[in-house]
Amino acid sequence: MKVDMSTSVKDDAQLEASRVRENPPPMYKVLLLNDDFTPMDFVVQVLQQFFHMNREKATHIMLQVHTQGHGVCGVYTKDVAATKVEQVLQYAKAHQHPLQCVMEEN
């Protein structure tokens, strides 16, 4: 008896592909938190450098952080979000600013 393994492998691949489409990875928001010490220009610089925003969008998000206490920088997969948070925290610390950056599930 001859078994056609190519069909079985193909079916498994299609099944796995459909599972991937059904369950996208969880996404995480990266947020900047307001404080009374970090200069607004530094926040704009962070948004431009680490989140690739133009000056207008970065200024808009910075004003949200300032007036609402936090602002969303972007939505990413968990690994990318964690990397962005760490980059911002290290950069702020290196420049002696207390800027806080966190991530939360979207």
C-alpha positions as a LaTeX table, in Angstrom:
\begin{tabular}{lrrr}
\hline
Residue & $x$ (\AA) & $y$ (\AA) & $z$ (\AA) \\
\hline
Met1 & 0.00 & 0.00 & 0.00 \\
Lys2 & 1.41 & 3.36 & $-1.03$ \\
Val3 & 0.81 & 6.42 & 1.19 \\
Asp4 & 1.00 & 9.89 & $-0.33$ \\
Met5 & 2.92 & 11.88 & 2.31 \\
Ser6 & 3.00 & 15.06 & 0.23 \\
Thr7 & $-0.74$ & 15.52 & 0.70 \\
Ser8 & $-0.45$ & 15.03 & 4.45 \\
Val9 & 2.39 & 17.53 & 4.73 \\
Lys10 & 0.51 & 20.00 & 2.55 \\
Asp11 & $-2.64$ & 19.65 & 4.68 \\
Asp12 & $-0.60$ & 20.19 & 7.87 \\
Ala13 & 0.97 & 23.32 & 6.41 \\
Gln14 & $-2.41$ & 24.71 & 5.38 \\
Leu15 & $-3.85$ & 23.94 & 8.82 \\
Glu16 & $-0.93$ & 25.69 & 10.53 \\
Ala17 & $-1.25$ & 28.70 & 8.21 \\
Ser18 & $-4.94$ & 29.03 & 9.03 \\
Arg19 & $-4.15$ & 28.89 & 12.76 \\
Val20 & $-1.64$ & 31.70 & 12.34 \\
Arg21 & $-4.22$ & 33.82 & 10.54 \\
Glu22 & $-6.79$ & 33.15 & 13.26 \\
Asn23 & $-4.48$ & 34.00 & 16.17 \\
Pro24 & $-2.28$ & 37.00 & 15.46 \\
Pro25 & 0.28 & 37.75 & 18.17 \\
Pro26 & $-0.89$ & 39.98 & 21.02 \\
Met27 & 0.00 & 43.61 & 20.51 \\
Tyr28 & 1.33 & 46.04 & 23.09 \\
Lys29 & 1.05 & 49.81 & 23.37 \\
Val30 & 4.22 & 51.72 & 24.21 \\
Leu31 & 3.41 & 54.74 & 26.35 \\
Leu32 & 5.36 & 57.72 & 27.62 \\
Leu33 & 4.38 & 58.98 & 31.07 \\
Asn34 & 4.35 & 62.61 & 32.12 \\
Asp35 & 6.68 & 64.00 & 34.75 \\
Asp36 & 7.47 & 67.52 & 35.94 \\
Phe37 & 11.16 & 67.47 & 34.98 \\
Thr38 & 11.74 & 66.10 & 31.47 \\
Pro39 & 11.83 & 68.96 & 28.94 \\
Met40 & 9.17 & 68.89 & 26.23 \\
Asp41 & 11.83 & 69.18 & 23.52 \\
Phe42 & 13.51 & 66.03 & 24.84 \\
Val43 & 10.21 & 64.12 & 24.61 \\
Val44 & 9.79 & 65.28 & 21.00 \\
Gln45 & 13.34 & 64.17 & 20.27 \\
Val46 & 12.66 & 60.71 & 21.75 \\
Leu47 & 9.50 & 60.32 & 19.68 \\
Gln48 & 11.33 & 61.28 & 16.51 \\
Gln49 & 14.38 & 59.14 & 17.17 \\
Phe50 & 12.84 & 55.93 & 18.52 \\
Phe51 & 9.36 & 55.99 & 16.97 \\
His52 & 10.25 & 57.63 & 13.63 \\
Met53 & 7.64 & 60.39 & 13.93 \\
Asn54 & 7.84 & 63.68 & 12.09 \\
Arg55 & 8.10 & 66.80 & 14.27 \\
Glu56 & 4.38 & 67.62 & 13.98 \\
Lys57 & 3.20 & 64.17 & 15.12 \\
Ala58 & 5.87 & 64.01 & 17.84 \\
Thr59 & 4.75 & 67.41 & 19.16 \\
His60 & 1.12 & 66.25 & 19.17 \\
Ile61 & 1.98 & 63.12 & 21.20 \\
Met62 & 4.21 & 65.15 & 23.55 \\
Leu63 & 1.27 & 67.48 & 24.27 \\
Gln64 & $-0.92$ & 64.45 & 25.03 \\
Val65 & 1.70 & 63.23 & 27.48 \\
His66 & 1.84 & 66.70 & 29.06 \\
Thr67 & $-1.92$ & 67.28 & 29.32 \\
Gln68 & $-3.30$ & 63.76 & 29.81 \\
Gly69 & $-0.46$ & 62.18 & 31.76 \\
His70 & 0.49 & 59.68 & 29.07 \\
Gly71 & 0.65 & 59.26 & 25.32 \\
Val72 & 0.76 & 56.27 & 22.99 \\
Cys73 & 3.96 & 56.12 & 20.94 \\
Gly74 & 2.93 & 53.08 & 18.93 \\
Val75 & 1.57 & 49.54 & 19.01 \\
Tyr76 & 3.96 & 46.63 & 18.51 \\
Thr77 & 4.48 & 42.94 & 19.13 \\
Lys78 & 5.71 & 42.13 & 22.63 \\
Asp79 & 9.40 & 41.84 & 21.74 \\
Val80 & 9.47 & 45.04 & 19.71 \\
Ala81 & 7.55 & 46.95 & 22.40 \\
Ala82 & 9.91 & 45.72 & 25.13 \\
Thr83 & 12.92 & 46.77 & 23.06 \\
Lys84 & 11.47 & 50.25 & 22.44 \\
Val85 & 10.75 & 50.71 & 26.16 \\
Glu86 & 14.29 & 49.69 & 27.11 \\
Gln87 & 15.85 & 51.95 & 24.46 \\
Val88 & 13.86 & 54.98 & 25.66 \\
Leu89 & 14.61 & 54.32 & 29.33 \\
Gln90 & 18.34 & 53.94 & 28.67 \\
Tyr91 & 18.41 & 57.07 & 26.51 \\
Ala92 & 16.54 & 59.13 & 29.12 \\
Lys93 & 18.82 & 57.90 & 31.88 \\
Ala94 & 21.94 & 58.67 & 29.81 \\
His95 & 20.65 & 62.23 & 29.41 \\
Gln96 & 19.72 & 62.47 & 33.11 \\
His97 & 15.97 & 62.76 & 32.57 \\
Pro98 & 13.38 & 60.83 & 34.60 \\
Leu99 & 11.19 & 60.12 & 31.55 \\
Gln100 & 9.27 & 56.88 & 32.00 \\
Cys101 & 8.22 & 54.57 & 29.19 \\
Val102 & 6.00 & 51.53 & 29.72 \\
Met103 & 4.12 & 48.96 & 27.68 \\
Glu104 & 0.68 & 47.49 & 28.18 \\
Glu105 & $-1.31$ & 44.92 & 26.28 \\
Asn106 & $-3.51$ & 46.51 & 23.64 \\
\hline
\end{tabular}
